[in-house]
């Protein structure tokens, strides 16, 4: 058992201290971007329907008052099985009594943030399973890759809005989105003023971020792998909301509780997430693997 004792929680013991500084993950990125359904009580799974697209070739010209050939409407079931995602911290009474860090109040948010990061990690991992791809291992991300992702989603009939979910390096790195919107190259020994790509270049230069581009809403997650296969590539993706599904437990997504162990003189803080994730429609997503090394 990894017990939080006076040696591991020394930051606030026996001191009058200022507000605790807690390292939080950037979380709650993916939940609004996917299709979410809560399980009914008595069920531990959620089923999503993937309907096969009907095209113009399924429509035939008919002669008046004559029967036509029926077309089968088909769909596939995509099932998200709900499981538990747990983190526990056991804090000794000596820490609780001697710490000025307000462990009681801070433990819950810290553990809850870790569970929320796990939710983002599970959902962003599904982005690597989309069979449609842009860029590729060893290839720098280009604006053409962003527009090609848009083309693929539109060709699939994916409903808008579209989301572009990238890693920090795919946004701010030297081979990321921000770098595509400005040019500060040096020719020989003579530098030139930074050139910016229109209003989006201005937005990136002034705020350090662009919220939309090329028809996409842009998001970033620090849970995205930035060293896929140890090759220095990041695993971003583009998607429509129907691409991924999230099944939520019947009693909700998260739960944080504490429990006393009087014999061992510690309090256990337990955060649990109840969910299951699934790819619903493969053509509603594009895997964007790009070099960020």
C-alpha positions as CSV (number, residue, x, y, z in Angstrom):
1,X,0.0,0.0,0.0
2,X,1.3,3.5,-0.9
3,X,0.5,5.4,2.2
4,X,0.7,9.2,2.2
5,X,2.8,9.8,5.4
6,X,4.9,12.5,6.9
7,X,7.8,11.7,4.6
8,X,5.8,11.9,1.3
9,X,3.6,14.9,2.3
10,X,6.3,17.1,3.8
11,X,5.3,20.2,1.9
12,X,3.0,21.6,4.5
13,X,3.9,19.8,7.7
14,X,4.3,22.0,10.8
15,X,4.3,25.2,8.7
16,X,2.0,28.2,8.1
17,X,1.8,28.2,4.3
18,X,0.1,30.0,1.5
19,X,-2.3,28.4,-0.9
20,X,-1.3,25.0,-2.1
21,X,0.0,24.8,-5.7
22,X,-1.4,21.6,-7.3
23,X,-0.3,20.4,-10.7
24,X,-3.5,19.7,-12.7
25,X,-3.9,18.1,-16.1
26,X,-5.7,20.0,-18.9
27,X,-8.9,17.9,-18.9
28,X,-12.5,17.8,-20.0
29,X,-11.5,18.1,-23.7
30,X,-13.2,15.1,-25.2
31,X,-16.5,14.8,-23.3
32,X,-18.3,17.6,-25.3
33,X,-16.9,16.4,-28.6
34,X,-18.3,12.8,-28.6
35,X,-21.8,11.2,-28.5
36,X,-22.7,10.5,-24.9
37,X,-25.4,8.2,-23.6
38,X,-26.0,7.3,-19.9
39,X,-26.7,3.6,-19.2
40,X,-30.1,2.8,-17.7
41,X,-30.1,1.4,-14.2
42,X,-29.6,-2.3,-14.3
43,X,-27.4,-2.1,-17.4
44,X,-23.6,-2.0,-17.7
45,X,-23.4,-1.1,-21.4
46,X,-24.6,1.4,-23.9
47,X,-25.3,0.5,-27.6
48,X,-24.9,3.0,-30.4
49,X,-26.3,2.5,-33.9
50,X,-24.0,2.9,-37.0
51,X,-26.3,3.3,-40.0
52,X,-25.0,2.5,-43.4
53,X,-25.0,5.5,-45.8
54,X,-27.5,5.5,-48.6
55,X,-26.3,7.1,-51.8
56,X,-27.7,8.4,-55.1
57,X,-27.1,5.1,-56.7
58,X,-29.7,3.6,-54.4
59,X,-32.4,5.8,-56.0
60,X,-33.8,4.7,-59.4
61,X,-35.9,6.3,-62.0
62,X,-39.3,4.7,-62.0
63,X,-42.1,4.3,-64.5
64,X,-45.5,5.6,-63.3
65,X,-47.6,2.9,-61.5
66,X,-44.8,0.3,-61.5
67,X,-43.1,-1.2,-58.5
68,X,-39.5,-0.6,-57.7
69,X,-36.9,-2.7,-56.0
70,X,-36.7,-2.2,-52.3
71,X,-33.4,-1.1,-50.7
72,X,-32.3,-2.7,-47.4
73,X,-31.5,-0.2,-44.6
74,X,-28.7,-1.7,-42.6
75,X,-27.1,-0.7,-39.3
76,X,-24.4,-2.1,-37.0
77,X,-24.5,-2.1,-33.2
78,X,-21.5,-0.5,-31.4
79,X,-21.4,-1.4,-27.8
80,X,-19.6,0.5,-25.1
81,X,-19.1,-1.6,-22.0
82,X,-18.9,0.4,-18.8
83,X,-16.0,-0.3,-16.4
84,X,-14.4,1.3,-13.3
85,X,-11.4,3.7,-13.5
86,X,-10.0,4.1,-10.0
87,X,-7.4,6.2,-8.1
88,X,-7.0,6.0,-4.3
89,X,-4.9,7.9,-1.9
90,X,-4.5,6.8,1.7
91,X,-3.5,9.7,4.1
92,X,-2.2,9.0,7.6
93,X,-3.7,10.9,10.6
94,X,-0.3,12.4,11.3
95,X,-0.4,14.1,7.9
96,X,-4.0,15.3,8.4
97,X,-3.2,16.7,11.8
98,X,0.1,18.3,11.1
99,X,-0.3,19.6,7.6
100,X,-1.2,23.2,6.7
101,X,-2.0,22.1,3.2
102,X,-5.7,21.4,3.8
103,X,-5.3,17.8,2.6
104,X,-9.0,17.2,3.1
105,X,-10.1,19.9,0.6
106,X,-7.3,19.4,-1.9
107,X,-7.3,15.6,-2.2
108,X,-10.6,15.4,-3.9
109,X,-9.9,17.8,-6.8
110,X,-6.4,16.3,-7.3
111,X,-7.8,12.8,-7.6
112,X,-10.8,13.9,-9.7
113,X,-8.6,15.7,-12.1
114,X,-6.5,12.5,-12.6
115,X,-9.7,10.5,-13.4
116,X,-10.8,13.2,-15.9
117,X,-7.4,13.0,-17.5
118,X,-7.9,9.2,-17.9
119,X,-11.2,9.8,-19.6
120,X,-9.5,12.1,-22.1
121,X,-6.7,9.5,-22.5
122,X,-9.1,6.7,-23.3
123,X,-11.1,8.8,-25.9
124,X,-8.0,10.3,-27.6
125,X,-6.5,6.8,-27.9
126,X,-9.6,5.9,-30.1
127,X,-8.5,8.6,-32.5
128,X,-5.6,6.5,-33.6
129,X,-8.0,3.8,-34.8
130,X,-9.7,5.8,-37.6
131,X,-8.7,4.2,-40.9
132,X,-8.8,7.4,-42.8
133,X,-5.4,9.2,-42.4
134,X,-3.7,12.6,-43.1
135,X,0.0,13.5,-42.9
136,X,1.8,10.4,-41.7
137,X,4.8,9.2,-39.7
138,X,7.8,11.4,-40.4
139,X,5.7,14.0,-42.2
140,X,5.2,17.5,-40.9
141,X,1.7,18.7,-40.5
142,X,0.6,21.0,-43.4
143,X,-2.5,23.1,-44.1
144,X,-3.2,20.7,-46.9
145,X,-3.5,17.9,-44.3
146,X,-6.1,19.9,-42.4
147,X,-8.1,20.6,-45.6
148,X,-7.8,16.9,-46.7
149,X,-9.3,15.9,-43.4
150,X,-12.2,18.2,-44.1
151,X,-12.6,16.7,-47.5
152,X,-12.7,13.2,-46.1
153,X,-15.3,14.1,-43.5
154,X,-17.5,15.9,-46.0
155,X,-17.2,13.0,-48.4
156,X,-18.5,10.7,-45.7
157,X,-21.5,12.9,-45.0
158,X,-20.3,13.5,-41.5
159,X,-22.5,16.1,-39.8
160,X,-20.9,19.3,-38.5
161,X,-19.4,20.7,-36.3
162,X,-16.0,19.2,-36.9
163,X,-13.3,19.1,-34.3
164,X,-9.5,19.0,-34.8
165,X,-7.9,17.5,-31.7
166,X,-4.2,17.8,-31.5
167,X,-1.3,17.5,-29.1
168,X,0.5,20.5,-27.6
169,X,3.4,20.1,-30.1
170,X,1.0,19.8,-33.0
171,X,-0.4,23.2,-31.9
172,X,2.6,25.2,-30.6
173,X,5.6,23.1,-31.7
174,X,8.0,24.2,-34.5
175,X,6.0,21.9,-36.9
176,X,2.6,22.7,-35.5
177,X,-0.5,24.8,-36.5
178,X,0.8,28.1,-35.1
179,X,4.0,27.8,-37.2
180,X,1.9,27.4,-40.3
181,X,0.3,30.8,-39.8
182,X,3.5,32.9,-39.6
183,X,6.8,33.1,-41.4
184,X,9.9,34.6,-39.7
185,X,12.5,33.0,-41.9
186,X,16.0,34.6,-42.3
187,X,17.5,34.9,-45.8
188,X,21.3,34.9,-45.5
189,X,22.2,37.3,-42.8
190,X,19.2,39.6,-43.3
191,X,16.1,39.0,-41.2
192,X,12.7,40.1,-42.4
193,X,9.6,41.2,-40.5
194,X,7.4,38.4,-39.5
195,X,4.7,37.7,-42.1
196,X,1.3,36.5,-40.9
197,X,-1.4,34.6,-42.7
198,X,-4.3,37.0,-42.5
199,X,-6.5,37.3,-39.5
200,X,-5.7,33.8,-38.2
201,X,-2.0,34.7,-38.2
202,X,-2.8,37.8,-36.3
203,X,-4.9,35.8,-33.8
204,X,-2.1,33.3,-33.3
205,X,0.5,36.0,-32.8
206,X,-1.6,38.0,-30.3
207,X,-3.2,35.2,-28.3
208,X,-1.0,32.2,-28.9
209,X,-3.8,30.1,-30.1
210,X,-6.4,29.8,-32.8
211,X,-9.9,28.5,-31.8
212,X,-11.1,27.8,-35.4
213,X,-9.4,27.2,-38.7
214,X,-10.4,25.7,-42.1
215,X,-13.9,24.8,-40.8
216,X,-12.6,23.1,-37.7
217,X,-13.0,23.9,-34.0
218,X,-9.5,23.3,-32.6
219,X,-8.8,21.6,-29.3
220,X,-5.6,20.3,-27.7
221,X,-5.0,17.5,-25.2
222,X,-1.9,16.7,-23.2
223,X,-3.1,13.0,-23.2
224,X,-2.2,12.6,-26.8
225,X,0.9,10.5,-27.5
226,X,3.7,12.7,-28.9
227,X,6.2,9.9,-29.5
228,X,4.2,7.2,-31.3
229,X,6.5,4.1,-31.9
230,X,9.4,6.2,-30.5
231,X,9.4,8.0,-33.8
232,X,8.7,11.5,-32.6
233,X,5.2,11.6,-34.2
234,X,2.1,12.9,-32.5
235,X,-1.3,11.1,-32.7
236,X,-3.9,13.9,-33.4
237,X,-7.1,13.5,-35.3
238,X,-10.1,15.2,-36.8
239,X,-13.7,14.0,-36.2
240,X,-17.4,14.6,-36.3
241,X,-19.3,14.1,-33.1
242,X,-20.8,10.8,-34.3
243,X,-17.3,9.3,-34.7
244,X,-16.9,8.2,-31.1
245,X,-19.3,7.2,-28.4
246,X,-19.1,7.4,-24.6
247,X,-21.3,5.2,-22.4
248,X,-21.7,6.7,-18.8
249,X,-22.5,4.7,-15.7
250,X,-26.1,4.6,-14.5
251,X,-25.2,6.6,-11.4
252,X,-23.1,9.2,-13.2
253,X,-19.6,9.7,-14.7
254,X,-17.6,10.4,-11.5
255,X,-17.7,9.6,-7.8
256,X,-15.3,10.8,-5.1
257,X,-15.6,9.5,-1.5
258,X,-13.5,9.1,1.7
259,X,-13.4,6.1,4.0
260,X,-11.9,5.8,7.5
261,X,-9.6,2.9,8.5
262,X,-9.5,3.5,12.3
263,X,-7.3,0.5,13.0
264,X,-4.5,1.7,10.7
265,X,-5.2,5.4,11.5
266,X,-5.6,6.7,8.0
267,X,-8.3,8.1,5.7
268,X,-8.7,6.7,2.2
269,X,-9.8,9.0,-0.6
270,X,-11.2,7.2,-3.6
271,X,-12.1,8.7,-7.0
272,X,-13.9,6.4,-9.5
273,X,-14.9,7.0,-13.1
274,X,-17.7,4.9,-14.7
275,X,-17.5,4.8,-18.5
276,X,-16.9,2.8,-21.6
277,X,-15.8,4.2,-25.0
278,X,-16.3,2.9,-28.5
279,X,-15.7,4.0,-32.1
280,X,-19.2,4.4,-33.7
281,X,-18.5,5.3,-37.3
282,X,-15.0,5.0,-38.7
283,X,-15.6,7.4,-41.7
284,X,-16.5,10.2,-39.3
285,X,-12.9,10.5,-38.2
286,X,-9.4,11.0,-39.6
287,X,-6.2,10.0,-37.9
288,X,-3.6,12.8,-38.2
289,X,-0.2,11.4,-37.4
290,X,2.5,14.0,-37.8
291,X,6.2,14.6,-37.0
292,X,6.7,16.8,-34.0
293,X,10.4,16.0,-33.3
